[in-house]
């Protein structure tokens, strides 16, 4: 009997010892990898919060959802073959105005903005508590407010009035699980939205540095002035308009134009250089959404060859016609020398093609005005060795080092006919490559004959990404939001609306003069060309003219739909120039529907009152 | 003393006599065929027609008298006795069975809660990689649904429905008494001696905050005193794909493509194929036969003082797809011993080591290509070489699709897709009998698991294509995770019988448990040479930071518990149990940490009452009633704290795209945002359950079973409420939102249909049927429905909310269709209501969506029939689910892009509408299948009912006489076939696809938005594109020496 006592004692004592350990201490959570909101009050947390706010903008400039919302169903862009066949469905219904509240593209701006706006609210609110030098803090708060305004501007353009009060008061950081939706009294809210946007941009103009860093896009005064001008002008056409809007817009735009060197902005000599790959940080661009070329992790692209998922750019592919089916040298040939996709040309997912109006009228002059050639790819080298072609397309570091032309897209049918008719003395065809005539393009009213070019049309070249790693990947270049050429057009528009027609004429002609330049031409030729395209008479400058000019300058820069919708020109111009839209477009289509998901999650049985009219 | 004892025995042995006697009922009636045997030997006999017996026995030996339906009696033969009559009391054997309950065991007689047991023999009837598969359809109230067919794939286990939406509904696993924080896949089913499932709260309340989902108690095999025995069991089986996915053949493919929106004609290879009449079924070319093999060896033995068990196991299984396999090695040991008279100590260790290959990326893309590649393109060129890109469109040839999966069969792939797990689960105990009837026991459990994931995909080269990496360089990834934890329990137990009729048994517990998990991984591409694989990631080219991708995470939790239980029985007829538990958990905020869990239950053994005893037909009737309160730990560690992190909510993909980054020129920075709001008020989900049960045995247990009714009500349900994004928080908000109920019944019936004494023919049947009805009772917000979160008061938690598809608009309905903006060939949706409460002539998300069904089975269960004849045995295991809807994402066009009907690719075959084929199933292939842009979802809902033969077994056991000569204790040879047939399934009949789920939550490309997301293994079970099921035929042997 004694023996077992000896054994039991240690067990019991061990048990009691463990038993007497502090239960509260034993149960205390000590996370290693989780932070709380207090983190944003630290110096590094504050900056990392701002990085997140910047980063959210990647959703809004580049991915397919926003490219679609900004482009299709306008006078510029019609449905290309894939979208017309229903792939993706959201592009089809945006393009032909059968859009409903479940359209997936709507979720990009809607779902990706408010959390970043809320974080921006937190940063502005927490700033006084953050221990960093005052000057730095002011700049960072100004950057935060600049970006917050950009989110709101984008939302207001698409949806009209949107909540300022996320659950804890207007422009306040919300930490409550708010299930309401502060979007009643649309008109009153819209007025407040514009006031908030303007106040933020105004604060940015006053507190940001004059210039952005040379090789980077942090918010700076130039961009803030540009966007302030744009916001005033846009409000000037809205139901929230103030009598001074166009004047203020004029002031902001001309402040930038007149003090270009102070703000570090200048037009480039050559239009095509503005979007030239590798030249992303040029002086003309005031603000871009940044990405790191070729670095998918840094660009938050998980699956590089997916389309429309996340934060990568699809714009280089969305406007890309199918160059991989063009036979050469003749439509009847059996060779397709470009059948392999190549990095410079992109992935021909053919969502959107130019409307005939854009191709034939806006870009009627493709010779004197260099902007057509600067915006579209018209020449393709062989990408596959087949028949007489040798594929020597080398993309070491993204540069084409050797060439064997497979086909070119002619500016006009006549040009194509004459080039194709060229003969050698022995009667054989002079050109080794094919010249595709506009009548062979896949256009509305044009050819969809698979035996001619199948689904080829001139593809937008502005976003081509030579540093990509695979032709099917999302692009990894910075995406411009604001550039000085547009500032001139905004200045012209504000001048027009404030009865300064002559100034408007001058601003337009600055842009036109630059457009005449092509490298290799003599100064005299450039001057002669400029003379041919310049506007002579101030009376020619109308809002429609400015919109035409915006197409020539800004085609494909994903702002056409809001440009038209906010100026009250969408219905008229889209009906007139885009046969896809005519059957279905209605007056209410100038605003997008509030996404169904938002209404489903809102705790209110009467959801209809939150929806935009018509949907 | 010992010498004397041995001498006595020797002397006694010399005194062997013939003992005669008669075995009767208490009434004096003879019992015919009763067994009379001598304990500890193989000697025995049976009573004759008058109940008489005759047996040679020696004084001092113990005789055992038993017969089915009567209490077994023992008699120690006194010296000189030659005649012994015995009267057996009518009773049910069932009451004498030992049942494992929490923190102890009980005789079934004393159990007052709802417990169902599955025996070792039942577990081994279906050859399976894991216990989940072995248990499917085998116990009432235990719902097991498989989640895919990959080797070693798990299954969803639900006991009496679900109680949590956002937290785990998995039951608590307890292995040899210690809560087991591991996967059932890490347990070799061959090591398990019994499975006992605690179902109602009166039984599970002793596990308090973890009891609500039920408790599965696993008991491993232990040593037995006696001579050392060696046992081997093993089988080897060969399988084939059970059902291929139906796709269009060449002719059907062309018909579909020609009518679709596809405008790009045929590829040159296809044109050749058409002229030659090529018709390729890629699945036929890809599927190979699979195998499954298992071998277990065990060694058991011991003396009166100590016993031991040693066991080793090997299991390997592969699939019909190349590159998928699973191998498991297990080793276990258990030693139990006594020190002196009052101390018992024991140690047991369970160890597994497993490899699974192909589980991370293998099944996805090959399967899609097998469905989607053109049937018109020959798999090989005329010279016999493989056509690397047999696509029907240039986009796939140029893009993601690329290579033919046949490459996986013929080329040396060079890729690695490996998961290796090690788990060791060890427990030790010491038990001291302090006083007679009072015991103290200390249990220590130590759990450690490590998992390694490694993948490598070689570079794609023109002459050496890389299937999983078309157009890209190589990539390697290595991940390591660890889980460690311990449990320490102090248990006091007191058993006492007072004044003959009163028995009391009391248990007290004080325990601690702590567990931590963490993992890290690194992914790197541009490895210098393909042969380096993932073994040295530094042998790589650091072009830029893009090719390095890192990650990790940590979570830990702890739990402190007190428990007390008292069992009281009066005259062994009236039984009472009361339990109380108090749990404190780290997962809750400090102010809200401790909760109490009471339970009470009572039992009444009616068949012992004098008014029932005379009824001969009834030998067991027991009524049980219980009530208890439990909760589940449905809140993850740190969830009450709120969360700020650098996740951008996107997929990591192959590049680590899930971290919020930005850059200012070349400077890359990281962003942090709020992903979860803090909620210090978070609390468990509490479930109160009332259970009424009736156990019965009729005709001497020829018919036995039980019937249970329960009603459980869960309060404070936790839910990740999807806030409107305008709240400024992108993530969902976990909060206690409402109440739900689960009501149901369970019925178990075991019958001995034929028990023939003459030729040994027996036929027994086991049937279990159960039904659970889940209903959301209320939401605290007072609203009746929260569509965004898919919560509908008055409906099941698995409800599907959507438009109602009526069919397809037919030509005769063109005019009506036009009023809805639709045309013949498009999906016809029901116009349910409108702003004025009546149909308004347009299809509108606000007024025309409703709860169109749920995914719960109305009735489910299993049926096993067993036959024996002489040495032969034969059994058929069937199981079934009736009612409920399944969601087939294969049939949601944008789910898997395999029923889009755009003509771009070959697809899963459906009966689509054409002007000459008035189908009501799928719309006409065209760009717009409905003016309602998300109407495509409605094509994916089907009746989930099915009835399947799970396995058929046939075996032969050699007669002991024959074996004795060869020194063999037992030898059985058998053959078994699994996944034999689907006898009934409307979904299978319509689509040709197996109705069991392949995954949890949305498995599609485009999320339909109304499928419950997979939080905590809790997602809706959906049918997608997964490794197909195999039908395996195996031959096996069980041998004991």
Interface residues (C-beta under 8 A of the other chain):
Chain A: X3 X4 X7 X8 X11 X12 X14 X15 X18 X19 X21 X23 X24 X26 X27 X28 X29 X30 X31 X32 X33 X34 X35 X36 X37 X39 X40 X45 X47 X48 X49 X50 X51 X52 X53 X54 X55 X58 X81 X84 X85 X86 X87 X89 X90 X92 X93 X98 X99 X100 X101 X102 X103 X104 X110 X111 X114 X115 X116 X117 X118 X119 X121 X122 X162 X163 X166 X167 X173 X174 X175 X176 X177 X178 X179 X180 X181 X182 X183 X213 X215 X216 X217 X218 X281 X290 X291 X292 X294 X295 X296 X297 X298 X299 X300 X301 X302 X303 X304 X305 X306 X309 X310 X311 X324 X325 X339 X340 X341 X347 X348 X349 X448 X450 X454 X455 X469 X470 X471 X472 X596 X597 X598 X599 X600 X601 X602 X603 X605 X607 X608
Chain B: X261 X262 X263 X264 X265 X339 X340 X342 X343 X394 X395 X398 X399 X400 X430 X432 X434 X440 X442 X471 X472 X488 X490 X510 X512 X514 X544 X545 X546 X548 X549 X552 X553 X554 X555 X556 X558 X559 X560 X584 X585 X586 X587 X590 X593 X637 X638 X641 X642 X643 X644 X645 X646 X648 X650 X651 X652 X653 X654 X655 X656 X657 X658 X659 X660 X661 X662 X663 X664 X665 X666 X667 X668 X669 X670 X671 X672 X673 X674 X677 X678 X679 X721 X722 X723 X724 X725 X726 X727 X728 X729 X730 X733 X735 X781 X783 X786 X787 X788 X789 X835 X845 X846 X894 X902 X926 X927 X928 X931 X932 X933 X934 X1006 X1009
